[in-house]
Structure formats: structure tokens, C-alpha cells
Amino acid sequence: MKKCFLIMLLVSGAILVKAQNLQLHYDFGPDRGYLTSTIEKFAPDNYGSTFFFVDFNYSPDGPKEAYWEISRELKNWDLPISLHLEYDGGLNTGMQFNNAYLFGGAYNWNASDFSKGFSFQALYKHIQGNQSPHNIQLTTVWYLHMLEGKLSFTGFVDFWTEKHTVSNDGFVNDFQDVGFVILSEPQLWYKLNDSFSLGGEVELSYNFAGVAGMNACPTLGVKWIF
């Protein structure tokens, strides 16, 4: 519910498109069954661009978890390569996620008609409070517009190093033994008009968010672009 929007803007003429959206998803994943809202904003300038998003997960008693990212792309040259700076953090039932600080490079490409494109990022990732804080992250993001722009297939794949320990019941207790995490969120959206889209995503993960091994969490959602 995050990076796809940023990369679509970066590779398809960000200044000419609406630069923020609000999404509401219902999560059908195991032990989930809750709503997630996402607010995203993108702001280009003469020296690059700034992007942030905030996710809130809601239980029947109200917000139960919040997660946010803010990133800065630095670029004032013609090459399709940018410098990338990023901060990730959040709160979960009153406890803070480990802060993560990332920097590196990004390569962005789009077709001449902006019907498809991708980005690749290679980043150093410092995870505060982790026994092994020095890590790397590789990110690929794509978009594909079909049916004259009515249908969009977007997504990202993150791979990063981070040590975990898996308990006998299959949950991660700390960050020691399992050495990497994979997270992907392919999305499919059908555009009703210039402001609203219907669709959803599937969160595919490996050793992510306290769950060992592979996990799949589908959602249905609505997106308001404003």
C-alpha cells in the first residue's frame, strides 16, 4: 500500500499528475480481518522529490498499529539515477518498531508512452536496536497500465537482510538466526473515474512481521486520488 504510488509518479511525469491518495483496505489474511487505511503524498521540486505514507491498522477498539515511511530522492541531472534517503518506523500496541534508516541509489525506467515502467533500488539499511544493525535492501517496483489506462497492475518486491529466531510454534521471537526478509505487494486497480479506483492487493511475505516462512494476506480496497 505504499511504494507503487511513489514509483509511478517518479517514472511518469510526477508534476503532471495528482500527487496524493487515500486507500481503505479490508485485510482477509490469517488472524487479521481488519481495516487498513493508507495516506500517501508526493512532492516534487527542482532537486528531486519527497514522498511519505502512513498506514493505520484498525481493530474493533480503534487503531491498533501504525507504520510510516518518508523518503527523499535527490536528482537534478538527466541520467535516470537518483540518490535515495529513507526513514521507516511505527508503533504497535504502544511499542515502537525498530527505526530503520536507508540510503543508496535508485534507477528508474519508463516506456515512452508511460504504459509501463520499473524502478530498482540498492540501499544500505541500518536497523536501530537490532543485534545485527548493518544490512542491505534491494527493491524492485513496477507498473503496467492496460485497457487504455482503466486497469493498472502495480507492485513491489523488497529483499533485505535481518536476522530472526523462529520458535517451535512458527513465530519470530527476536532477530538472530534467519538472515533475510522478503515482502511483496502486487496490486490490481480498476479506474472508475479520475478520482476513484476499486481493487486490492496480496501481501506476500517470507519471515515478515513476526511470522516465519511464507505468508499471503489478500485485501479488497478502494482508492481516492485527490
DRENTI-557356 format. One record per residue (C-alpha): residue number from 1; y, z, x. Coordinates in Angstrom, 2 decimals. Each point is the difference from the previous one (the first is absolute). Example, Ala and Ser with C-alpha at 12.3 -4.5 7.8 and 13.67 -1.06 7.14 Angstrom:
BEGIN
 num       v       w       u
   1   -4.50    7.80   12.30
   2    3.44   -0.66    1.37
This chain:
BEGIN
 num       v       w       u
   1    0.00    0.00    0.00
   2    2.28   -0.48    2.96
   3   -0.03   -2.44    2.92
   4   -0.69   -3.16   -2.02
   5    3.50    0.10   -1.50
   6    1.64    0.49    3.39
   7   -1.76   -2.91    1.71
   8    0.57   -2.35   -2.94
   9    3.73    0.66    0.42
  10   -0.01   -0.34    3.77
  11   -1.74   -3.37   -0.01
  12    1.51   -1.59   -3.11
  13    3.75    0.33    0.29
  14    0.67    3.65   -0.69
  15    3.70   -0.32   -0.69
  16   -0.64   -2.46   -2.84
  17   -2.46    2.09   -1.99
  18    0.17    3.21   -1.98
  19   -0.63    2.77    2.47
  20   -1.44    2.96   -1.87
  21   -2.75    0.72   -2.51
  22   -1.61    2.82   -1.94
  23   -3.77    0.03   -0.62
  24   -2.17    2.19   -2.23
  25   -3.78   -0.05    0.61
  26   -2.91    1.72   -1.70
  27   -2.62    0.83    2.62
  28   -3.66   -0.37   -1.04
  29   -1.40    1.17    3.36
  30   -2.67    2.70    0.37
  31    1.45    3.48   -0.73
  32    3.39   -1.55   -0.73
  33    0.92   -1.12   -3.52
  34    3.73    0.56    0.43
  35    3.27   -1.91    0.03
  36    1.81   -1.08    3.15
  37    3.60   -1.16    0.10
  38    1.46   -1.96    2.92
  39    3.64   -0.74    0.70
  40    0.81   -2.51    2.75
  41    3.28   -1.26    1.43
  42    0.87   -2.57    2.65
  43    3.44   -0.44    1.61
  44    0.65   -2.84    2.50
  45    2.97   -0.10    2.36
  46    1.24   -1.91    3.04
  47   -2.32    1.90    2.35
  48   -3.23    0.00   -1.96
  49   -1.05    1.93   -3.09
  50   -0.81    3.45   -1.38
  51   -2.85    0.70   -2.42
  52   -1.32    3.12   -1.70
  53   -2.40    0.97   -2.75
  54   -0.99    3.27   -1.70
  55   -3.29    0.56   -1.86
  56   -0.49    2.83   -2.50
  57   -3.44    0.89   -1.36
  58    0.06    1.86   -3.33
  59   -2.44    2.50   -1.46
  60    0.25    1.29   -3.63
  61    2.18    2.80    1.40
  62    2.44   -2.33    1.75
  63    0.35   -1.53    3.48
  64   -2.89    1.08    2.25
  65    0.64   -2.06    3.11
  66    2.78   -2.00    1.60
  67   -0.14   -2.44    2.89
  68    2.77   -2.07    1.56
  69    0.66   -2.49    2.76
  70    3.25   -1.28    1.46
  71    0.14   -2.83    2.51
  72    2.61   -1.94    1.92
  73   -0.41   -3.57    1.25
  74    2.35   -1.01    2.83
  75    0.63   -3.74    0.42
  76    3.11   -2.11    0.69
  77   -1.71   -2.98    1.63
  78   -1.79   -3.12   -1.27
  79   -3.53    0.85    1.15
  80   -2.36    1.27   -2.78
  81   -0.52    3.27    1.91
  82    1.67    3.30   -0.88
  83    0.05    3.51    1.41
  84   -1.48    2.47   -2.48
  85    0.79    3.73   -0.37
  86   -1.65    2.14   -2.71
  87   -0.36    3.56   -1.27
  88   -2.77    1.13   -2.43
  89   -0.31    3.39   -1.69
  90   -0.67    1.85   -3.25
  91   -0.94    3.11   -1.94
  92   -3.30    0.96   -1.63
  93   -0.29    3.07   -2.27
  94    2.72    1.73    1.98
  95   -1.31   -0.98    3.45
  96    1.60   -2.66    2.18
  97   -1.86   -3.05    1.27
  98    0.00   -0.45    3.76
  99    3.15   -1.91    0.88
 100   -0.65   -3.36    1.68
 101    2.45   -1.96    2.15
 102   -0.68   -3.66    0.81
 103    1.63   -2.68    2.09
 104   -1.00   -3.43    1.29
 105    0.34   -3.66   -0.88
 106   -0.45   -2.18   -3.08
 107   -0.69   -3.73   -0.32
 108    0.90   -1.59   -3.36
 109   -0.97   -3.50   -1.23
 110    0.54   -1.84   -3.26
 111   -0.70   -3.48   -1.33
 112    2.96   -2.35   -0.36
 113   -0.07    0.38   -3.81
 114   -0.53    3.79    0.20
 115   -3.18   -0.28   -2.06
 116   -1.96    1.98    2.57
 117    0.53    2.02    3.15
 118   -1.14    2.90    2.11
 119    1.18    2.63    2.45
 120   -1.78    1.68    2.90
 121    1.16    3.29    1.53
 122   -1.24    1.70    3.18
 123    1.29    3.56    0.18
 124   -0.24    3.23    1.97
 125   -0.59    2.90   -2.43
 126    0.77    3.64    0.80
 127   -1.60    2.36   -2.55
 128    1.72    3.39    0.21
 129   -2.41    2.94   -0.06
 130   -3.07   -2.11    0.79
 131   -2.15    1.16    2.92
 132    0.03   -3.65    1.10
 133    3.59   -0.97   -0.89
 134    0.26   -3.25    1.96
 135   -1.43   -2.87   -2.06
 136    0.38   -3.70   -0.75
 137    0.38   -1.77   -3.33
 138   -0.60   -3.67   -0.82
 139    1.32   -1.29   -3.31
 140   -0.42   -3.38   -1.71
 141    1.84   -0.85   -3.23
 142   -0.28   -3.16   -2.08
 143    1.34   -1.61   -3.17
 144   -1.09   -3.05   -1.99
 145    1.89   -1.35   -3.04
 146   -1.94   -2.16   -2.47
 147    0.52   -1.64   -3.40
 148    3.60   -0.92    0.86
 149    0.75    3.57    1.00
 150   -1.43    1.64   -3.12
 151   -2.99    1.55    1.82
 152    0.33    1.82    3.33
 153   -2.77    1.27    2.24
 154    1.35    2.41    2.61
 155   -1.43    2.70    2.20
 156   -0.21    1.73    3.33
 157   -2.59    1.39    2.38
 158    0.78    2.96    2.29
 159   -2.25    1.00    2.87
 160    0.96    3.05    2.04
 161   -1.65    2.44    2.35
 162   -0.22    3.61   -1.20
 163   -2.79    2.47    0.65
 164   -1.81    1.68   -2.92
 165   -2.91    2.35   -0.53
 166   -2.31   -0.81   -2.92
 167   -1.72    2.94   -1.71
 168   -3.46   -0.06   -1.59
 169    1.46   -0.52   -3.48
 170    1.79   -3.15    1.16
 171    3.56    1.30    0.24
 172    2.23    0.07    3.04
 173    0.88    3.50    1.19
 174    2.23   -0.73    2.98
 175    0.78   -2.76    2.49
 176   -2.49    0.15    2.84
 177   -3.05   -2.29    0.06
 178    0.28   -3.19   -2.09
 179    2.45   -2.11    1.94
 180    1.68   -2.44   -2.40
 181    1.23   -0.62   -3.55
 182    0.17   -3.23   -2.01
 183    2.16   -0.39   -3.10
 184    0.53   -3.16   -2.08
 185    1.76   -0.55   -3.33
 186   -0.44   -3.55   -1.39
 187    2.19   -0.51   -3.07
 188    0.05   -2.61   -2.78
 189    3.12   -0.38   -2.18
 190    0.77   -2.30   -2.92
 191    3.71   -0.62   -0.49
 192    1.09    0.37   -3.64
 193    3.66   -0.76    0.79
 194    2.49    0.51    2.81
 195   -0.12    3.79   -0.45
 196   -3.51    1.04   -1.06
 197   -3.52   -0.63    1.31
 198   -3.43    1.28   -1.05
 199   -2.89    0.49    2.40
 200   -1.45    2.59    2.28
 201   -1.72    0.62    3.28
 202   -3.17    1.29    1.62
 203    0.40    2.61    2.73
 204   -2.81   -0.63    2.49
 205   -0.37    2.59    2.73
 206   -2.23    1.32    2.73
 207    0.39    3.64    1.13
 208    3.31    0.34   -1.87
 209    1.67    2.87   -1.89
 210   -2.79    2.52    0.56
 211   -2.84   -2.29   -1.15
 212   -2.60   -1.08    2.56
 213   -1.34   -3.54    0.07
 214    0.89   -2.82   -2.39
 215    1.91    0.63   -3.22
 216    1.45   -2.28   -2.70
 217    2.68    1.05   -2.49
 218    1.19   -2.67   -2.51
 219    3.21    0.26   -2.00
 220    1.79   -1.74   -2.87
 221    3.76   -0.15    0.17
 222    3.37   -1.34   -1.09
 223    2.84   -0.95    2.35
 224    3.71   -0.13   -0.79
 225    2.09   -1.98    2.51
 226    3.72    0.81   -0.19
